[in-house]
Structures are given as structure tokens and as C-alpha cells.
Amino acid sequence: MLNGFGYTAGLHIVTPQAVIEIDSGQYWVVEAGREGIVRGADNPTHEEDAIFVEAVRGADPGRIRSPYADAVKTLAVTLAANESAAKGKLVTVAVT
């Protein structure tokens, strides 16, 4: 919590036909003339983690949608972002 207040993280996807807002397992869909809220059945982060753990255990590696090479690039960007935030400086990510 920041100064006694909670926070959330979400995603807004904007297209010419609709806006989709994703936050805490809920999806708001806004289209021309209508708006609705769709609540996810499960916590999406928990479900993603469970799929990953099962894939690592060898049960079903095909359920991971990102190839290993892309995952390594994502990790490099994430680590660089963490380093940049900690140092307060620009960090260059090597592109391979």
C-alpha cells in the first residue's frame, strides 16, 4: 500500500470497434451503444502460474504460448527495467 491507499494494475485495449479494460480478473467491454462487465471465473495470474508450473513439470509444455527465445528476451527487458528503476538511469538492452 502507498500511504494507506491500495492500488491496482490493469490494461486498456483500444480498437476502432471497442475498448476492453482488464483489471483484477474483471473485463469491461465498451462497444458502440453498449457496455458490460465480464468477471473471470478464476484469478488470471493464478491460472497463468499454474499452467507454467504444470508445463515445467512436463505435464503439458504446449500450453505455454511464448517460445523460450521470446521469454528470454522478455526477461532481459524486465531485468533492465528493474535496474533502470533502481539506478534512476537509462539501461540498454542487448538485442540478439
Buried (B, 14 or more C-beta within 10 A) or exposed (E): EEEEEEEEEEEEEEEEEEEBBBEEBEBBBEEEEEEEEEEEEEEBEEEEEEBEEBBEEEEEEEEBEEEEEEEEBEEBEEEBEEEBEEEEEEBEBEEE
